[in-house]
Amino acid sequence: MLSGKFELNLHGSKRVMQALTVQSEKFQLAKVHIDVNLYV
């Protein structure tokens, strides 16, 4: 029972990490885009 719960938590946190990574990548792209616009 306990190991199943732990596996579920692990899977959930993996998904959270993936979501955060995707968000931060989008943010980085937006930041670069803004920087480029400022320099042009």
C-alpha positions in Angstrom: 0.0 0.0 0.0 2.7 2.4 1.0 4.9 1.7 -2.0 2.0 2.3 -4.3 1.3 5.6 -2.7 5.0 6.6 -3.0 5.0 5.6 -6.7 2.0 7.8 -7.3 3.7 10.7 -5.6 6.8 10.1 -7.7 4.8 10.1 -10.9 2.9 13.2 -9.8 6.1 15.2 -9.0 7.7 14.1 -12.3 4.7 15.6 -14.1 5.0 18.8 -12.0 8.7 19.0 -12.8 8.0 18.6 -16.5 5.3 21.3 -16.4 7.7 23.6 -14.6 10.4 22.9 -17.2 8.1 23.6 -20.1 6.9 26.8 -18.4 10.5 28.0 -17.7 11.5 27.2 -21.3 8.5 29.3 -22.6 9.5 32.1 -20.3 13.1 32.0 -21.5 12.0 32.1 -25.1 9.7 35.1 -24.3 12.5 36.8 -22.5 14.9 36.4 -25.4 12.2 37.6 -27.8 11.7 40.7 -25.7 15.5 41.3 -25.5 15.8 41.0 -29.3 13.0 43.5 -29.7 14.7 46.0 -27.3 18.0 45.8 -29.2 16.6 46.2 -32.7 
